[in-house]
Amino acid sequence: MDHPYFGTIASSLDIEVSDDIESFSSDGDTLKYSSDYFDEAMIDDVEFALANGAMHTLLKHTQRSGVRNDRLWQLSTDYTINSMLLANGLSLPPKVDYQERFDGMYAEEIYEILKSEIDDDNITADDDEQDSSDDKGDEKPKDDRASKSKEQKDISIDEQFLEQLHQKMDRQGTMPKDLKFVIPKLFEHKVDWREELYRYIASHAKSSFSFLPPNMKYLYRGIYLPSLSSDLLRIVVAIDTSGSVDDELLAIFLSEVDSITQQYSNYEIDIITADAKIQSHQLFLPGETLSYELSGGGGTDFRVVFEYIDRYVDYPTLLLYFTDGMGSFPDTEPLYDTIWVMPSEVDVPFGEMIVIADKKI
């Protein structure tokens, strides 16, 4: 009830008692636990163990390990999962693998850091020890379990069930934080699209200097230097108002344009709305209310926007084109940078593409 996502996944776990472990462990297929540990553990610790096992199932760490050292990779996955569980309000039991420095990192990233901190001799020794463990009866099941996971894990949790669960939790607003670090495949092309968008925008913001007020650092020496007033953002924004762009998608477009003006105190933004022809063009400066014509509803011809910019916009450096991507593209690439912001992947002839994660397709 408190953590419906973790609880739903945990309900499909294979769970078995093991007297060979101190507390609990998961190989991505089975959650093993010590009966003595669970008998004495607090309910929060049991919740954490079940959630940890659930996340190891989704992370599919045995498939993603490749040729990595097994022990180091297992530790890396635990750091990723335990950090994510902590971020979602679960309490860390004693002795679990957690380091704050690994918060917000993928298991692959953590592995490389851990590997760099251990000399090659130690890693080789670990590998040799794992190889020799095949001869030990109590250690042999480890490799068997890994083999079983690689062959059978994909069918233990139905992919369609997961997709339905993710959609449900997303609608309810109960998707766990930092889930992308555990199952990055779920977020391919849709991870932090706004962060990616604003990174592009920030790279085009120019520093603006002013003598009012002057730089105070050298005034006592009678030297007047300009001070950095703010970042000047000078971009062109094109909004697709064709019939194929529905109200939900258009609302996302307009919301992001408004957010851009909130991020920068000093900007000059040309906003162009168009379908198969130019519908409106306005230049907005700080303090002005964003209001523009949203007429259109016809087909989409991206070429008219690029032709219009060439004729009527002075020195463009960056074009943000909000569109569904369904239209006719120009044959030649412009001299300025172009960022296409779309709800799904489209084969664009030039520029960079950012896929919107908010649009339900």
Secondary structure, 3 states (H helix, E strand, C coil): CCCHHHHHHHCCCEEEECCCCCCEEECCCEEEECHHHHHHCCHHHHHHHHHHHHHHHHHCHHHHCCCCCHHHHHHHHHHHHHHHHHHCCCCCCCCCCCCHHHCCCCHHHHHHHHHHHCCHHHHHHHHHHHHHHHHCCCCHHHHHHHHHHHHHHHHHCCHHHHHHHHHHHHHHCCCCCCHHHCCHHHHCCCCCHHHHHHHHHHHCCEEEEEEEEEEHHHHHHCCCEEEEEEEEEEEEEEEECCCCCCHHHHHHHHHHHHHHHHHCCEEEEEEEEECCCEEEEEEECCCCCCCCCCCCCCCCEHHHHHHHHHHHCCCCCEEEEECCCCCECCCCCCCCEEEEEECCCCCCCCCEEEECCCCCC
